[in-house]
Amino acid sequence: MKITGIKIINYTIPHTRFYDHSGSVVGPLDIYDEYRSGKRSKSIPMALKHKDNELTGAFLVITTDEGIEGIHGPLEYRAQLLVAVESLSVHIVGRDPLENRLIWDIMSRFDRHSRSSIMLMAISTVDIALWDLKGKILGQPVYKLLGGGRNRLRPYASMLGHSLELKEAREAALRVKEMGIPAQKWFFHYGPSSGNEGVRKNLELAFMLRDTLGDDYDLMFDCWMGWNVSYALTVFRELTAVNPMWVEEVLRPQMMDGYRILKANTDIPLSAGEHLYLRQEVVSYLHDGIFRVIQSDPEWCGGITEALRIADLCEVYGTTFIPHGYSLVPAANIVAAMPPDTCPYVEYLIQHLEDSILPFSKKKWLDDNGYIILDETPGLGFELDMERISHSEEVKGFYF
């Protein structure tokens, strides 16, 4: 069997958003007044679109001479897809799709910028679609090809987009707990530019959530790279009493010395990783024991092939690996292939997944008992719900 091409298909389905996505979070741009309202600049055109009660998602499809196709999506950025189709296809067309690790190595070497950002996201996309294709060729789910057998995974709920007003946040936290989900991650709204009032409001949220969810419930927080060292240490002095499972992305990922200072001055576990690329970048943080949890995203760090290598490194260092789950499915297959003490959870971004990703899926991923379910479907397990698709179009060129 040979790979014959890569294409992009836009699928449109009728869909009305379930959530209002009203919650805003702190971020790196919050040091500037015009961005502190929670508005986020979209510097790169998006490939996933909501419009007039319709949802359109771009999917990457790898074709073969025997008619079997590997697919992955919906995807995030247009530029990511452009690179995948126009730059990577020349390196994989004509190759045996079962040689996906060899193909990964070729893709990782073809361009001097392939080690990070959009270029690596494109490689990740192709790699994930190749794993889907490999599973379909061999008639096996990907998590079993990876050697795994955990088909019921515990999710933690990522509460991005939920209101951070105390009353609404409390109601949402209880609702998710009642779904059987055993852990939640909430996002702080305030950073250094909001001063002491922001510190107080962040702590009010944290203490309210701990009181609401109980002392034995796993509770985490995310700063989305919007704090600095002194602000973090100020908050941490009181946040310690909340006993968070971790606090995530306190600083931007390149600020390794800042993370070392935090690690030396707090007992609160630190986590990061979704904005780290490749195992060579992750291992420098593992050497120093800076992060208790590494959260590489297979869609951004180099695909399933590279994310599994990072997971194996984390096991060697005794560090927990819980992949960031932008679209859930690749991350779930990786978690299912790792021991539960290394990968105890898979991330479930409730609003993003249920409003933008999973509406395209034929199956339900979260069961009534709060578990993520993997079945025997060959490939990644993500089957498009073709009965819901109102329009499909193969995309030609960048402007789609």
NORMO-V220502 format. One record per pair of residues at least 24 apart in sequence whose ideal C-beta (glycine too) atoms are under 7 Angstrom apart, sorted by the first residue. I is the first residue (numbers start at 1). GAP is how many residues later the second one is. If there is no record, write none. Layout:
i;gap
I;GAP
I;GAP
//
This chain:
i;gap
1;63
1;64
1;65
1;95
1;96
1;136
2;62
2;63
2;92
2;93
2;94
3;59
3;61
3;89
3;90
3;91
3;92
3;94
4;59
4;60
4;61
4;89
5;58
5;84
5;88
6;54
6;56
6;78
6;79
6;83
7;54
7;56
7;387
8;50
8;52
8;73
8;77
8;386
8;387
8;392
9;50
9;52
9;383
9;384
9;385
9;386
10;46
10;48
10;382
10;383
10;385
10;390
11;46
11;48
11;349
11;373
11;378
11;381
12;42
12;43
12;44
12;377
12;378
12;379
13;42
13;346
13;347
13;375
13;376
13;377
14;39
14;40
14;376
15;38
15;39
15;40
15;344
16;37
17;33
17;338
18;336
18;337
19;142
19;332
19;336
21;140
21;330
22;141
23;138
23;139
23;140
23;141
24;165
25;135
25;162
25;163
25;164
25;199
26;162
26;163
26;164
26;165
26;197
26;198
26;200
27;197
27;198
27;199
28;197
28;198
28;224
30;161
30;163
30;196
31;162
36;157
44;33
44;35
45;33
46;30
46;31
47;28
47;29
47;30
47;31
47;34
48;26
48;28
48;308
55;301
55;304
57;303
58;337
58;342
60;24
60;65
60;69
62;67
62;68
62;71
64;33
68;65
68;68
68;69
69;64
70;59
70;60
70;62
70;63
70;66
71;58
71;61
72;53
72;56
72;57
72;60
74;283
74;286
75;50
76;250
77;41
78;320
78;322
79;39
80;38
80;41
80;42
80;45
82;316
83;35
83;36
83;39
84;38
84;41
84;42
88;34
88;35
88;38
92;34
97;33
97;36
97;37
97;40
98;36
98;39
100;27
100;30
100;31
100;34
100;205
101;204
103;27
104;199
104;201
115;162
115;163
116;161
120;157
120;180
120;182
121;178
121;179
123;179
123;180
124;174
124;175
124;176
124;177
124;178
124;179
125;174
127;175
127;176
127;177
127;178
128;170
128;171
128;175
128;176
128;202
131;173
131;249
132;247
132;248
135;243
135;244
135;245
136;242
136;243
139;239
140;238
141;233
141;235
141;236
141;237
141;238
141;240
142;191
142;237
142;238
143;190
143;193
143;194
143;231
146;162
146;187
146;191
147;190
148;188
148;189
150;186
150;190
151;185
151;222
151;223
151;224
152;219
152;221
153;179
153;182
153;183
153;193
153;218
153;219
154;28
154;190
154;191
154;217
155;26
155;190
155;191
155;193
155;211
155;217
156;27
156;28
156;29
156;62
156;189
156;191
156;192
157;24
157;27
157;191
157;193
158;27
158;189
158;190
158;191
158;192
159;25
159;26
159;27
159;28
159;191
160;27
160;189
160;191
160;192
161;190
162;189
164;25
164;41
166;38
166;39
166;42
169;36
169;40
170;38
170;42
173;36
173;39
173;40
174;38
177;36
177;40
179;191
180;189
180;190
181;189
182;36
183;35
183;37
183;62
183;162
184;29
184;35
185;35
185;36
185;37
186;35
187;35
187;37
188;33
188;35
191;35
191;36
191;40
192;35
192;36
192;39
199;35
199;36
202;33
203;32
203;35
203;36
206;33
206;36
207;35
210;32
218;27
219;25
219;26
220;24
220;25
220;26
220;28
221;26
221;27
222;26
222;27
223;24
223;25
223;26
223;27
224;25
225;24
225;26
225;27
227;24
229;29
229;32
229;33
232;30
233;32
233;33
236;30
236;32
239;29
240;27
240;28
244;24
245;24
246;24
246;25
246;46
246;47
248;24
259;31
260;28
260;30
263;27
269;24
271;24
273;51
274;26
274;50
276;25
277;24
278;24
278;28
279;27
279;30
279;31
279;34
282;28
282;31
283;30
286;27
286;28
286;31
286;33
291;28
292;27
292;28
293;27
293;29
294;25
294;27
295;27
295;28
295;29
296;27
296;28
297;26
297;27
297;29
298;25
298;32
298;33
298;36
299;27
299;28
299;31
304;26
304;29
304;30
307;27
308;26
308;29
311;27
311;31
311;32
314;28
315;27
320;24
322;25
323;24
325;24
327;30
328;25
328;29
328;37
329;51
329;52
329;53
330;50
332;40
332;42
333;47
336;38
346;26
348;24
360;24
360;25
361;24
//
